[in-house]
Amino acid sequence: MNKVMASAPVGYSSIVNALGLSITSGDIAPGDVMTLNYVQEEFGVSRTIARDVMRVLESLGLLYSRRRVGLIVQDFSEWKVLDPRVIRWRLEGQNRSAQLRSLTELRVAVEPFAAGAAAESATEEDIEELLRIAGELRRTGENGDVQAFLQYDIEFHSRVLRSTGNELFSALTEAVTEVLAGRTHAGLMPTHPSPASLDAHERVAWAIRDGDPHEAERAMQGTLTAVREELRLKVHRSYQERHAGGVEVDRDRDFEPGVHATPSEPAASAARDHDSQT
């Protein structure tokens, strides 16, 4: 595990983010031991702050405590992988495309059924909102307004999940929000969504309005199929462009524009960078 002294104290949330990203990206490997002294020295913070940071990471399953040893980094199988923070860190890390695939597969398994349930349970308010948002998705998608489209896309899928009346579906809204935001911020969504995707969102809203669970399920399946294909093509195109430029590319690594911490960059540096941006 790399250990480089921070030149100045950094904020509590920044340390949590920096260490969380380092662990989920594999820079700090399973089995590595972390101590309060390490966090204090690395980030220049008090023992109280170091202890609070470790408690957060432990609560997320990234660490576990062993008496007279310290806190040990856990294998990813122990992580709370649906926690929004863990999702965000994994999407910012080196294996972004693998995380996107996993989350998209989860959405394909869950959201069509949720749309069917929403067709049977949605309130009048839910229906009005879904119809309105579907219209905004078409407007912003056709105009190429990526950020506005993202916000409406988050609203749409979150509203469908909440409209089911099922608390377990509703609990997935933050996870879906993170994957929608993550793929957009990674540059893995087209400026103009495909007509098939825009049509499918509208069909979902119409089917829920009509109380047709089978059509709602089919339409949501169409939405996710279009998104999955757009994502696959975007990643493949990015791979081809970088390969053509003579850059060696691992298909399981991310394809962002942007700068992220790599194994050669210490967690403390990442934390200081986060502070400078907030």
URMO-V226727 format. One record per run of one state. SS is the DSSP state (hx for helix, st for strand, lp for the rest). FROM is the first residue (numbers start at 1). LEN is the number of residues. If there is no record, write none. Layout:
ss: {SS SS}
from: {FROM FROM}
len: {LEN LEN}
//
This chain:
ss: {lp hx lp st lp hx lp hx lp st lp st lp hx lp hx lp hx lp hx lp hx lp hx lp hx lp hx lp hx lp hx lp}
from: {1 12 25 33 35 36 44 47 60 63 67 70 74 76 79 84 93 96 122 124 144 146 164 167 171 173 186 195 210 213 245 267 278}
len: {11 13 8 2 1 8 3 13 3 4 3 4 2 3 5 9 3 26 2 20 2 18 3 4 2 13 9 15 3 32 22 11 1}
//
